[in-house]
């Protein structure tokens, strides 16, 4: 499947998000990833629907809202209103996955299920045919800058095998310390949507546009195209 790069906007300069988005677009980013945290499911507070709403007219690229919150079903309609294209929900907090996935689709968005590193693939095997994407966390969610968990690599590989066995067309997204060292591992295992944060495009070592181009090159994109 086509490899896509998502910019993790929790890692951007929140005082200059409009400018940051323009630089990321020029660098060739494919979509924007928003980490929505409530301080309950994860030990942090971050972003919210008003941020998405304020940025929606700044770009036509897809918005991927990663709901790291309890009771995500209560907020799906609100994130649809502010322009989300993809909603990612965690299986750890959804007791009725089919129902929540249906609500996401009814609101006109692509449905994604997310798993923490220690959550087994068996928790989503029966809903694979209903979703558009699966997000595998390669760190425990909540904070940027954590160490990559190598045990998730075989999990990515097994997920891609399940998808192919069932002849499905599903993106596999990975999030957590995705950089020049870990990109080859996750790509070879079967991931095709890579969330880039502080260990890559937002490291501060390069201008954001240049950093995005450099990261895309690591992911196998031709910098001349």
N, C-alpha and C positions, 0 to 999 in steps of 0.2 A: 504494500500500500504506500501511497505518497507520504513522505516524511514532512511533518509540519512542526514549526517552532512557535511556542506560545510564550509571551512575555508575562512574567509574574509581577503584576503591578504593585503588590504589597512591598516589593523591593525597590520601586522607583522613588524619585523625589516627589513626595506627595504635595509639595508646594508648587510644583511645576508640571503637573500631570498632562496638561494640554500640550505643552512643548515636548515632553517626553514621548508622548504618543506619536507626534509628527516625526521625531527622529527614529523611532522604532519602525514606523511604516517605511521610511526611506531606506532603512537597513534591510527591509525585506521580511519583517515579522509576518506570521500568518494569522494569528489570533491573539487576543488579550485574555489573560487568566486572572480572575479576581478571587482572592481568598477571603471568604466571609466567615468571620469567627465571632462567637458569642460569649466566650469566657466560661462556657459550661462543657461542651463537648471537647473543646481544646482549651488549654490554659492561656488564652490570649484574646484580646479584642482587636478586630481589624476590619476595616472597610464596611460597606453597607450599600443598600440600593440607591441612596442619594448620590454616591460616587459614580455609579454606573450611569445614572440619569444625567449627571452633569457632563459626562464624556461622550454620550451617545451621538451627539451631533458633530463630534470632532473626527469621527472615522466611520467607515463603512465595514471595517473588518469585524469578524464575529467576536462576541463577548461570551466567555466561558465562566460562569458563576459557580465556584466550588463552595458549596454550602457545608461548612464545618460547624454545624449547629445542631442543637436538639430540635425536634419537631419541625423539620424542614418543610413538611407539607403545608404548614401555615403561611409560608412566605413565597411559594412558587408563583402565585398570581402576581404578587408585587414585583418579583424579578422579571416576569414577562412584561409588565407594564413599562419598566425602565429600559427595555431593549435587550435583555439577555437572549442569546441564540442557543446556548447550551446550559443545562443545569446538571451539576454533579451532586449526587446525594450519597451519604455514607450508609452502607448496609448496617453498620453497628448501631445506628439510631432509628432505622426504619423497620418496624415490625410487620408492615404490610407493603412490601416492595412493589408488587404488581399494581396496587392501587395508586401509589405515589408516582410510579412511572407513567401510568395512564394520565394522571393530572398534568404532568409535565408535557406530554404530547398534546393533550387537549388545549393547552395554552400555546401551542404552536412552536415548541422548542424541542431540540434534540435532547434525548435522555442519556445520562451517564451515571453509572454506579461506581462509587469509590470505595477502596479497601485500604485499611491501614496495613502496615507491613506484616503484622502477626495474624491478620484475618485470613482464613483459608479461602481458596477459590470455590470450594463447595458451597459457600454461602450465596453465590450468584449463578451457579451452573444452570439452575432452572429458569432464570430470567434472561439469559444471554440473548435469546432470540427476540427479546422485546426492547433491547437497548441499542443505542448508536455508538456508544463508546464505554470503555472501562478504564477507570483511573486507578493505577496502582501506586500507592505512596511508597517512595524509597527512603523516607524518613518518617518518624512519628510526627503527625501534623501539629502545628502550633507556632513554630518559630523558624525563621530563615537561618541558614548557616550551620545546620546540623550535618553530621557525618552520614554518608551514604551507607545503606545497609545491604551488603552483598547478597544476603540470603534471598532478596527479592528477585534477583536475576533469574534463577530457575523457575520462579513463580511466573515471571513474564513469559518465559519460554513455554511453560505448560498452558498458560492462558491462550497464547497464539495457537498452540496445537489444538486446544478445544474449539477455538473459533473455526479453524480450518476443517476439523472433523465434522462440525455441524454445518459447514459451507455457508458461513455468515460473513457479512461485510461490516466489520466493527473495528473502529479505531482503538488502539491501545495507547493510553496516555501514561506518562511517568512524571513524577514530581518529587524533587528532593535531592539537592546536590548533583544536578545534572550538568556536567562540565566536560572538558576535553578528555579527562581520564575515564569518566563513566559512560559517555555517549557511545563509544564502540561496544561496550558491554550490553547496554539496553537495546541498541539497534540490532545487534546480532541475535539477541534473544527474541525479538519480534515487536518491540515498541515502535510506534510511528508518529506519536505526538509528544514532543519533548518540552517540558515547562522549564524555562530558563530564568534563573534568579541571581542571587548574590555571588554564586560561585562561577558565573559566566558573564552574561551581558551587563549585569548591574554590579560588577566588581569594582568599578571606578577606575580601572587601569587604562581604559580607553574611552574616547568619545562614544556615546551610546549608539549612534548610527554605525560607527566603525566596529564596535564590539558586536553588534548584531550580525554584521556581515562576516566577521571572523568566526562567530559561532555557527552560522549557517555553513561556512566552509568546512568546519569540523564535522558537521552533520552530513556532508557529502554534496552540498550544493555548489554549483559552478559560480564563483564570484563575478564572472563576466556576464552572467545572464540575469 
